[in-house]
């Protein structure tokens, strides 16, 4: 599984407090994965803790896409795929 992300904001001399992330979850062949659950984490406001905090869960649309606004340097992790049939 792969997450391809694009920032919605340009880099500036005074960086914004948040970035809009637009991404698509794909399989190893590049096909979009609908219904993938994406966990969005952020580091705490005070310092860079080694453990980011879970902020929200998102589910990709039929085209495997999702959007979210986060602070800079916030990791996104795809955690699971919803399936209608057993593997």
C-alpha positions, 0 to 999 in steps of 0.5 A: 500500500502506498500513500501519495500526498501533495501539500495544498500550501506553498512554502513561504518565508513565514510558513503557515501554521497548518497545511492542507494535505491531499493524498491518494492511497494505492496498491503496489500496482498504482490502483486506488484503494477505496475504503482505506482507513487513514490515521492522522497523527500530530506531534504535541504543541510543546516540543517533538515528543517521540510519540505523535498523538492520534488526531483522527481517522479518515476513510478514502473515497471511491477514488482512494483520495482523502484530504486533511488539514494538519500542522507541518511535520505531522505524519499520516499512516494508512492503517487498514483496508476495509474489505467486503470479502475475506482474503 
